[in-house]
């Protein structure tokens, strides 16, 4: 077979059983997750395909991305997308890097997505991980077909930095300081009464559709929470607390403000006024099971049906650093499962793509399963103070894992009690 051949659907089906066949989806990550960008009959991707958007073809680190996805020159690579132009551009990158066995499948939108007898995979909670074009329709008052309707509030999350909002935000978005939802003393979520007041002051009740996003800040800035921790992770932290409180429909913009700018949409700098409400509509917390506090964390450590999951950096885990200037103790909780989140306390490279979008969910699942995690257990994710734990939890929730929580106190609360055991060093 010609190594640059255009495959029929039948030929692709015959190739998919081969151990060396590697399917590559060059569409946007949101289409891979399940959104129907071109009005195809069904959303999602061919099972087993890897996400490698054409957008990334211009990245200087492109070949590193390919290797991290374990796509190797011996593979028979099958590229598919929405059009031949995109697949051919990605093919040029592969061939320039020494990949010779590159094939094309040009019938995905019509024949594959259009045939209900052919399998598709998708991120179960993809509708809660939205993309810029969807948000733009909301800002323009064009309600998408998947949108539930009713009141919508777009929230730009920041940590003590309204200038990040005022310097540029999505049109119509209001700002929310993460400190309004979590205590500056414990960094745990605030009391139900305080959460209720914050949400109502921001025009949010239980029936409001909330779209959360953050802005990536300069990691060399003087901000106490630099880099992505001051943006996207903070947005997901707010989303977690809102869902815990009982907001029924919380969405997160995949890639945050960076993806909005990448898409070329309008940016505003006005200070949008907040419209307060009087009644949240249900008791807070409506979903208490999403949060685990320290007593339940101790119980989970002793249970065969539960796991505490540490999503910190390796230097924090082995006790080289505490990770924070306000946490003195160094070490880890004995018995917790470690899944490396990234380079330090303020970044989560292992859960992000280079454009700050959420990493391919099957890759995250593979890492978790190799660490011994499984969806049949109750999992509580934690970090130092809850931000990274919230992002890992959000990944698991989007993946449809049924019993996932955030251990809100994390290492900060655990290490503040001298009676709690801890470990340092490289585990045996």
N, C-alpha and C positions, 0 to 999 in steps of 0.2 A: 504493500500500500504506500502511495506517495505520502511522505512525511509532512507535507503541507496540504493534505487533502481536506476537502470539505465533506464532512460525514453526514450521512442520512441518519434519521432517528433509529432505524434498525441497526445500522452499523455501530452507532454509539451504544445501544443496548447490548450488543455482542461484546464490545470492548470493555464495558463496565465490570465484567466479571474478571478481568485480568488484574493480576496483583500489581503490575507496573503502570496501570492506567491512573492518571491524576487529572481530575476535572478541575478547571479553574473558572470561576465566575468573575467576569471583569466589570459587572454592573456596580453601582454605588452600594455601599455596605447596607443601607437601609432597604434596598430592593432585595438583597441577599437575605436580610432578616425576615422579610415578609411583605413589605409595602409594594403595591402595584404601581410603579412609576409610569408605565406606558399603557395603562389600562388593560394589561393582560388579564386573561380570565381568572387565573389563580396566582397568588403571591407565594414567594419562597424560592428555594434553590434546589437543584438536583441533589439528591442525597449523596453525601461524601464529597461534594465540591468544596473547594477552598476559595475564600474571598480574597480577591486581588484586584481592586478597582483600577480602571484605566487611569483615574486621577493620580494614582501613585506612580505611574510609569515615569514621571518626570523627577521623582525623588532621587537624590544622590545615594540614598541608602536602600534603593530598590532591591538590589541583589541580596542584601542582608535580610530584608523582609522575606524574600523568597526562601532563603535557607532556614530562617526561623520557622517557616511553615513546612519545612521538611519536603520541599519540592526539589528533586534532584535531577541531574542530566540524564540518568538512565530511565526516567519516567516517560511514558507516552502521554504527553500533555494535551488535553482537549480544552480549548478555549471557547467559551460561549458568553453571549451578552445580548444587548438589545440591537446591535448593528455590527456590520462587518468592519467599519472603520475602527471601532474600539478594539475589537479582537485582533485586528491586524497590527495596531499600534503596540499592544502588549506582546504579540508574537515577535515583533522586531526586537523588543528588549530581551526576550528569551533567547532568540537566535544570536544576538550580539553577545550574550553571556555564555555561549557555547552549548545551548540546548538545541538539539537537532530534531528530536521527535515531537514536532508541534503540529497538532491537528485543529481544525475548526468545526464547530457545530453552529450553524446559522439558523436553526429552526426552533430555538427555545421559546420565543414569545408566542408563536402561533401553534406549532405542533406539540411541544412538550407542555407548556403551561396551559394550552388549550385542551389537552386530552386528560380527562379525569381518571383515566386508567393508568396513567404514568405517575410515579411517586414524586412528591415534593416534600422538602423539609423546610421548617421555618422556626424562628425564635418564638416560643409560645406567647410571650408577652410583648411582641414587637410593637403593638399599638401604643404602648406606654413609653416607647423610645422613639420619639418623633423626629422628623427631618425638616430642614429649613423651608422647603416649598410648602409643606403642610402648615407650618406656623405662619408663613406669609399669607396663606389663604385666610387664616384666622384674623390676622391684622387688617386685612382688606375687607373683612365682613363676608367673605365667600366661604360658607360653612362646608367643609369637606364631607363627603358621604359617610365617612366613618366617625365623624364628630358627633357626640351625643346631643349637642345643642345646649341652649341655656347660657348662663353667665360663665364667662371665661376670664381668668386673670393670668397674665404673663408676668412672672417674677424673675427679676435679675438679682441673683444672690451674691452677696459680698460679705467680707469680714471687716467690719469697722472702716469701710472704704467707699463712701458714697461717690468719691471722685471717679472710681472705676465705672460707676453707673452713669454719672453726669458727663463723662468724656465720650460716651457712645453706647447706645443700647438699642434693642429692638423697639420699633415704634409701638407706643401704647403700653410698654412694660413699666411696672412699678419696681422699686427696689425693696429688698428685704435683707436686713443685717442678720447673719446667722446668730448673733448674740441675742436676738429677740426670741429665738426658739430654744436656745441652750444656755445653761448657767455658766457665767464666767468664773464661778468658783469651783465647780466640779466638772464642767464641760459635758455633763449629762443633759438630757432633755429637761426643759423646765417643768414646773408643776402643771397639772391640768388647767388650773385657773389661769396661769400665766400664758399657756399655749392658746387657750380660748381667746383671751384678750388680744394677743398678737394677731391671730388669724382674722378675727372680726375687724380689728383696726386696719387690716390689709384687704378688706372686702372679700374674705374667704369664709364660706360656710361649708357644710358637709356635701352640698350638692354642686359646688363650684368646680368647674374644670380648671385645674391649675397647670400651667406650663412653666416648668422650672428650667433655668439655664444659668451658667456662670461664665466668667471671662477669665481666660488664662492671663496671668500677670507675670511680669518679668521675674524669673527665679533669682536674680541678683538684686532685687529691690530690698528695701529696709523693712518691708512688711514682716510682722512676726510669723505669719503663715504665708510664705512665698510660693511662687509657682502655681501649679495647678490646684494645690490645696486651697488657695484663696478663691478659686473659681468653680470649676466643674464639680469637684468633690464636695464643696460647700453647698452647691445646688442639690446634689443627691442627698446630702445630710438633711437639708430642709425637707426634701421630698419624703424621706423616711419618717420624720417627725410628723409631717402632715398626714401621712397614711396611718401612723400609729394613732393620731388624734381622731381620725375618722373621715377625712376628706376622701370621697369615693373614687374620684377620677384625677389622679396626679400623673402628669406626663413629664418627661425630661427630654430636652433637646439634645440629640446625639451630637457630640462634638462641641456643644455650647456655642458661645458667641463666635468662636473661631469658624465654625461651620456656616453660621449666618453670613459672616463677612466673605468667606470663600464662595458662597453662592451668589454674591453680588447684590444682595438686597439692601434697601435703604436703612441707614443708621440715624437715629435721632439723639439729640442731646438735651431735650427739654426735661424738666422735672415733673413727671406725670403725677398729679394729685391722687391720693388714695381715697377711696369711698368706703367708709366704715359701715358695718352691719350690726344688727342688734342681737341676732339669735343664730347660734351655730347649727342647731337642728338635731343634735344628738349628744349623748353624754360622751365626755372625753376621759379616758381613752376608749374609743370604740373598738380598737384592735390591740388590746394589751399584749397579745401573744407575740407581737412583732418585736417587743423589747424584753430583754433578760437583764435582771439586776443581779447583784453579787451572790445573794443566797441561792438563787436558782442556778447560777453559774457553778457554784460548788456542787449542787446536786447533779448537774449535767456531767461534771468530771467523774462522778462515781457511777454513772449510768452506762450500761452497754448499748442503750438506744439513743445516745446523744453524744455530740462532740462540741467542744469549744474549738474554734478555728482562729488561729493567730495569723492575721494578715498584716504583718509588720515587715520591716527589712531584715535581712540576715544579721547585720551588725547589732540591731536592737535585740533580736532573738537570742543571740549567744552572749549578750551582756557587754559588748564592747562600748555601746553608747546607750543612753536612755532614750534618745531621739528628740527630747524636748528640753528647753532651757528651764522649765518649771517642774520637771520630774527628775528627782535626784537618783532614785533607785534604778538599777540596771539588772536585766535578767528577763525571765519568762515564767509563765504559769506552768508548773509541772502537769503533764498529761494532755496539754492542748496540742492539736495538730497544727503544724506550721506549714503555711503556704506563702512563699515569698511574694510580697506585693510590689517591691521596687527598690530603688537605690537608697531611699531615706524616708523619714517620717512625713515628708511633704509631697511625695510623688508615688504614682501607681503605674509605672511603665508596663508592668506585667498584665495589666487589665486594659491597656489603651493601645490604639494604633498611633502611628506617627502624627495623624491629623486630629488626635484627641478623641476620635470616636471610640466607642466601646469595642473591645476586641472580639473577634469571631467566637461565638459562644461555644462551639464544639472544641475549640482550643482550650478555653477556660475549663470546660468540663473534663477534658483529658488530663489537665494538670491536677484538678481536684481528685479525680479518681485514682491517679497515680500516687497521690498523697494519702489515700485511704478513705476519702469522703464518698458518701453515697446518699442519694435522695431518700432512702428509707429511714434515715435517722433525723432527729431534731438537731439542726446545726445552728450555732450562735457564733457569728463572726465578731471579732474584736481587734482593736489595734491599740494605740496609746490612749486616745480619748473619744473615739467613735466615728471619725470622718471616714477613714479607710475601711473600717468595719461596715459602715453604711453602704459604701460603694460595692464591696464584695457581696453584701446581702442583696443589693439591688440586682446584681448579675444573677444570683441564684433565684430570686423572685421572678425575674424575667424569663428564666429558663424553666419555670414551672415546678421547681423543687418545692414540695408541699409544706415542710415545716422548717422555715428559716427565720432567724431572728438576729438582732444586734445585741451583743453584750455591751451595754451602753457605757459602763464604768471603765471597761478595758484595763490595760496595765496601770493607768493612773490610779484608779480606785483600788485595784488589787494590791499594788505595792505600797499604798498608804496605810495598810493594816499590817503591823509587824507580826501578827499571828498567822498570816497567810504564807504558805511555803513558796519558795521560788528557786529557780535554777539558773546557772550561768555556764558558759563554755559550750563546746561542741558536743552534742548528745552522742552517747555511745552507739 
